[in-house]
Amino acid sequence: MIDFSLSEEQRAIRDWVRTFVRRELMPLENEALRRERQGHPPGLTAEERHGLRSLARSSGFWGVSTPQEYGGMGLDAVTEALIETELGRTFLTFKFGGEADNILYHADEEQRRRYLLPTIEGELRSCFAITEPGAGSDAKAIRTRAVRDGDAWVLNGEKTFITGGNEADFALVFAVTDPEKGADGGVTCFLVDRDMGWTSEPIDTMGERRPASLVFQDVRVPNANVLGEEGRGFALAMRWIGKGRYLLPARALGGCERLLDMAIEYSRTRETFGAPIADRQAIQWMIADSQTEIEALRLLVLHAAWLVSQGRDSRHAQSIAKLFGGVKANEIVDRVLQIHGGMGYTRELPIERFYRDLRLLRIFEGTDEIQRRTIARDLLKGHVKVGAGLT
Ligand SMILES: Cc1cc2nc3c(=O)[nH]c(=O)nc-3n(C[C@H](O)[C@H](O)[C@H](O)COP(=O)(O)OP(=O)(O)OC[C@H]3O[C@@H](n4cnc5c(N)ncnc54)[C@H](O)[C@@H]3O)c2cc1C
């Protein structure tokens, strides 16, 4: 039996977030765009973000994916996808508070007290640092080195494109501890406080995200700050990336819905040659294709999320959802911009902002090409059979 309906709880949560986005976030958009036009950083200010999080928390909305024993809502992956889709309806990047990186739950007792709990509470900010100037898609090629020295490790190397790297109080750093073994047993994850000595520099980008490059020069890290097992860091990194890949296209889906709504509205009212452009087949086809792709994306995202919530192997489905979401969201925003003509190209409407931000989806957390590589490899090696999406 296939049941496409949401539970009552899921519907209530989705509607609550939808209202929150419409009432609290969307009214901040114009001001954020104005600030950006004047050269200020894009997105919400720290005060706005803090205020929104407090407001949500006062309604009990906090720690969406955080287990209940840590005070969170402990929601399942499908509900999380629904929430991300609603948040994606605004271009202002916002996450509810009360979250920590999934791999921080591998912390030992002391690390939990020092890192996990304060991160959940919002007292500490983390960043995830694996990419290096010479190792992006090929993450196994990282060269940041950690050498044992008594009861500490000495880290040397550079990380790049690290989201939140400028603001983070500590970094989850992946470094080579045994070059002979490489990624398979020779990479370790370290919890590295900023005041242990690493530095960061922002990287300007075309979108809201301003990642950072991090430099580690003889940074001493106590052995007590090894996260998980020594030598097992690469598996942790893949777990970090793999757990929430479906959330990226889930967010893009919300953006596409908003954009398509805008295109429908505009095409009804914009007249050329004596008739609304909505009467033209060229415009109707763009609307129809976008709607078809939005619905296909929804199913791919929810299927991947469902596999995650069932504890089943979701990697193949997540790669498909991420690839399709990245490619189609970029096609949809381009069509919506086209339907708006010159207005779409201006900064008076949020379309160009969505356009710039959605482009990132095809690059980070595995590029389009890397998702295709994974999907093809799964099939060619026989890990996944054609047509085995439903079991
Ligand atoms: C805004 C932003 C935020 C980011 N946040 C983080 C973060 O928080 N933490 C972190 O560790 N990293 C982060 N990254 C890094 C991101 O994950 C990498 O940029 C991404 O994995 C691609 O690596 P690369 O940029 O080195 O490109 P490369 O790996 O050099 O790839 C260049 C091009 O070659 C293609 N290519 C590579 N290998 C193959 C192949 N085998 N077959 C076919 N084509 C191939 C790629 O698809 C791409 O088109 C972020 C990046 C950006 C832009």
The ligand as an SDF file (V2000), in Angstrom:
LIG
                    3D

 53 58  0  0  0  0  0  0  0  0999 V2000
   29.5530   28.2540   -0.3300 C   0  0  0  0  0  0  0  0  0  0  0  0
   30.2570   26.9530   -0.0540 C   0  0  0  0  0  0  0  0  0  0  0  0
   30.1620   26.3790    1.2040 C   0  0  0  0  0  0  0  0  0  0  0  0
   30.8730   25.2170    1.5020 C   0  0  0  0  0  0  0  0  0  0  0  0
   30.8320   24.7110    2.7870 N   0  0  0  0  0  0  0  0  0  0  0  0
   31.6970   23.7130    3.1180 C   0  0  0  0  0  0  0  0  0  0  0  0
   31.8370   23.3030    4.4920 C   0  0  0  0  0  0  0  0  0  0  0  0
   31.1420   23.7900    5.3900 O   0  0  0  0  0  0  0  0  0  0  0  0
   32.7620   22.3590    4.7930 N   0  0  0  0  0  0  0  0  0  0  0  0
   33.5560   21.7760    3.8380 C   0  0  0  0  0  0  0  0  0  0  0  0
   34.3830   20.9340    4.1930 O   0  0  0  0  0  0  0  0  0  0  0  0
   33.4170   22.1230    2.5170 N   0  0  0  0  0  0  0  0  0  0  0  0
   32.5320   23.0820    2.1520 C   0  0  0  0  0  0  0  0  0  0  0  0
   32.4260   23.4750    0.8220 N   0  0  0  0  0  0  0  0  0  0  0  0
   33.2580   22.8330   -0.1830 C   0  0  0  0  0  0  0  0  0  0  0  0
   32.4580   22.0350   -1.2050 C   0  0  0  0  0  0  0  0  0  0  0  0
   31.9650   20.8580   -0.6260 O   0  0  0  0  0  0  0  0  0  0  0  0
   33.3840   21.8060   -2.4210 C   0  0  0  0  0  0  0  0  0  0  0  0
   33.5010   23.0530   -3.0790 O   0  0  0  0  0  0  0  0  0  0  0  0
   32.8320   20.7510   -3.3540 C   0  0  0  0  0  0  0  0  0  0  0  0
   32.9090   19.4780   -2.7710 O   0  0  0  0  0  0  0  0  0  0  0  0
   33.5910   20.7410   -4.6890 C   0  0  0  0  0  0  0  0  0  0  0  0
   34.9600   20.7080   -4.4870 O   0  0  0  0  0  0  0  0  0  0  0  0
   35.9000   21.7490   -5.2750 P   0  0  0  0  0  0  0  0  0  0  0  0
   35.3220   23.0920   -5.1200 O   0  0  0  0  0  0  0  0  0  0  0  0
   37.2940   21.5250   -4.8170 O   0  0  0  0  0  0  0  0  0  0  0  0
   35.7800   21.3470   -6.7880 O   0  0  0  0  0  0  0  0  0  0  0  0
   36.6310   20.2020   -7.5120 P   0  0  0  0  0  0  0  0  0  0  0  0
   36.5760   18.9390   -6.7480 O   0  0  0  0  0  0  0  0  0  0  0  0
   37.9860   20.7270   -7.8460 O   0  0  0  0  0  0  0  0  0  0  0  0
   35.8050   20.0240   -8.8640 O   0  0  0  0  0  0  0  0  0  0  0  0
   35.8920   20.9430   -9.9520 C   0  0  0  0  0  0  0  0  0  0  0  0
   34.9390   20.4570  -11.0400 C   0  0  0  0  0  0  0  0  0  0  0  0
   35.3410   19.1610  -11.5000 O   0  0  0  0  0  0  0  0  0  0  0  0
   34.2700   18.2450  -11.3260 C   0  0  0  0  0  0  0  0  0  0  0  0
   34.8210   16.9420  -10.9820 N   0  0  0  0  0  0  0  0  0  0  0  0
   35.6090   16.6470   -9.9240 C   0  0  0  0  0  0  0  0  0  0  0  0
   35.9000   15.3370   -9.9180 N   0  0  0  0  0  0  0  0  0  0  0  0
   35.2390   14.7890  -10.9650 C   0  0  0  0  0  0  0  0  0  0  0  0
   35.1100   13.4630  -11.4890 C   0  0  0  0  0  0  0  0  0  0  0  0
   35.7040   12.4280  -10.8950 N   0  0  0  0  0  0  0  0  0  0  0  0
   34.3490   13.2800  -12.5970 N   0  0  0  0  0  0  0  0  0  0  0  0
   33.7490   14.3300  -13.1910 C   0  0  0  0  0  0  0  0  0  0  0  0
   33.8260   15.6010  -12.7620 N   0  0  0  0  0  0  0  0  0  0  0  0
   34.5580   15.8220  -11.6510 C   0  0  0  0  0  0  0  0  0  0  0  0
   33.4180   18.8160  -10.2260 C   0  0  0  0  0  0  0  0  0  0  0  0
   32.1000   18.3110  -10.2830 O   0  0  0  0  0  0  0  0  0  0  0  0
   33.5040   20.2950  -10.5370 C   0  0  0  0  0  0  0  0  0  0  0  0
   32.6070   20.6020  -11.5750 O   0  0  0  0  0  0  0  0  0  0  0  0
   31.6580   24.6030    0.4940 C   0  0  0  0  0  0  0  0  0  0  0  0
   31.7110   25.1640   -0.7920 C   0  0  0  0  0  0  0  0  0  0  0  0
   31.0310   26.3260   -1.0690 C   0  0  0  0  0  0  0  0  0  0  0  0
   31.1460   26.9160   -2.4540 C   0  0  0  0  0  0  0  0  0  0  0  0
  1  2  1  0
  2  3  1  0
  2 52  2  0
  3  4  2  0
  4  5  1  0
  4 50  1  0
  5  6  2  0
  6  7  1  0
  6 13  1  0
  7  8  2  0
  7  9  1  0
  9 10  1  0
 10 11  2  0
 10 12  1  0
 12 13  2  0
 13 14  1  0
 14 15  1  0
 14 50  1  0
 15 16  1  0
 16 17  1  0
 16 18  1  0
 18 19  1  0
 18 20  1  0
 20 21  1  0
 20 22  1  0
 22 23  1  0
 23 24  1  0
 24 25  2  0
 24 26  1  0
 24 27  1  0
 27 28  1  0
 28 29  2  0
 28 30  1  0
 28 31  1  0
 31 32  1  0
 32 33  1  0
 33 34  1  0
 33 48  1  0
 34 35  1  0
 35 36  1  0
 35 46  1  0
 36 37  1  0
 36 45  1  0
 37 38  2  0
 38 39  1  0
 39 40  1  0
 39 45  2  0
 40 41  1  0
 40 42  2  0
 42 43  1  0
 43 44  2  0
 44 45  1  0
 46 47  1  0
 46 48  1  0
 48 49  1  0
 50 51  2  0
 51 52  1  0
 52 53  1  0
M  END
$$$$
